[in-house]
Amino acid sequence: MTEDDSSNIAPADPLADLARLRAIAEQGRRLPLLGGRIMILWGAVIALASALHGAVVAHILPWPMASAGLIWFGLMGLAAVFSRWLHTPASASRSMNDIGNRVEKSVWQMGGGLLWLSSLAILGAAYLSLYQSGSSSLFLVFTMMPAIMFGVYAIALRVAAEVASLDQLKPFALLSLALAPVTILLANTPWQFVVMGVGVLIVSILPGHILIQLESAHCGD
């Protein structure tokens, strides 16, 4: 680059850069997050999976332990499919492409993918072990799914709280984080699934309802 070329480059405008960053940051405050329905859907499906798995562990359902894999794999797959069909009100459609909703959507997609792929990997390893050695012990690894799930919820809720400046979501993120080790301590007992079922309803239904209320209030303005 010659001296003449460098003289033609316009100097950076720090005020314009600050204004651009402020506009990006303010998007989350002006536009509602649209993940409430997804949170409620996943919460309901995970609570159902937890109830069924717990019923198998407690021998309430006369199913083999191998059925735990099919429960998690099948229900996580259904939740992933149905989450794509959730309806977003037309009045809120302009919020779909703002940075807050893009970040929130990406976190939930990756989190849901982690849950589904984890259940698939555990299922595959457990059935391979069952075929090779006749041992069904690897199906017990599904008792780690509650901790993984609460970890996903903790991260997703914390991200949603930050991108939209919603302090109401932070306690739910902390609760999710606290429930993860509790479910490990209660692993392979019926109480693990009681804690998981109740816990996931608290950290999904209530925050999801908050987001839907904020969305409705915004769209009604």
GIUR-V335765 format. One record per pair of residues at least 12 apart in sequence whose ideal C-beta (glycine too) atoms are under 7 Angstrom apart, sorted by the first residue. I is the first residue (numbers start at 1). J is the second residue. Records with the same first field share a line. If there is no record, write none. Layout:
BEGIN
I->J ; J
END
This chain:
BEGIN
24->99
27->98 ; 99 ; 100
28->99 ; 100 ; 163 ; 164 ; 165
29->164 ; 165
31->95 ; 98 ; 100
32->92 ; 95 ; 214 ; 215 ; 218
33->100 ; 101 ; 104 ; 160 ; 164 ; 211
34->88 ; 92 ; 95 ; 96 ; 101 ; 215
35->104 ; 105 ; 108 ; 160 ; 211
36->208 ; 209 ; 211 ; 212 ; 215
37->86 ; 208 ; 212
38->83 ; 86 ; 108
39->204 ; 207 ; 208
40->204 ; 205 ; 208
41->79 ; 82 ; 83 ; 86
42->79 ; 112 ; 204
43->200 ; 201 ; 204 ; 205 ; 208
45->75 ; 78 ; 79
46->149 ; 200
47->197 ; 200 ; 201
48->75
49->71 ; 72 ; 75
50->193 ; 196 ; 197 ; 200
51->193 ; 197
52->71
53->68 ; 71 ; 142 ; 193
54->190 ; 193 ; 194
56->68
57->188 ; 190 ; 193
58->190
65->136 ; 139
66->130 ; 136 ; 139
68->139 ; 142
69->122 ; 123 ; 126 ; 139 ; 142
72->119 ; 142 ; 145
73->119 ; 120 ; 123
76->115 ; 116 ; 119
77->116
79->112
80->112 ; 116
83->112
89->219
91->219
92->215 ; 219
100->163 ; 164
103->159 ; 163
104->159 ; 160 ; 163
107->155 ; 156 ; 159
108->156
111->152 ; 155 ; 156
114->148 ; 152
115->148 ; 149 ; 152
118->145 ; 148
119->145
122->141 ; 142
125->138
126->138 ; 139 ; 141
140->188
143->187 ; 188 ; 192
146->183 ; 192 ; 196
147->180 ; 183 ; 184
149->200
150->176 ; 179 ; 180 ; 183 ; 199
151->180
153->176 ; 203 ; 204
154->173 ; 176 ; 177
157->169 ; 172 ; 173 ; 176 ; 203 ; 207
158->173
161->173
168->210
169->207
172->203 ; 206 ; 207
175->202 ; 203
176->203
179->195 ; 199
182->195
183->195 ; 196
END
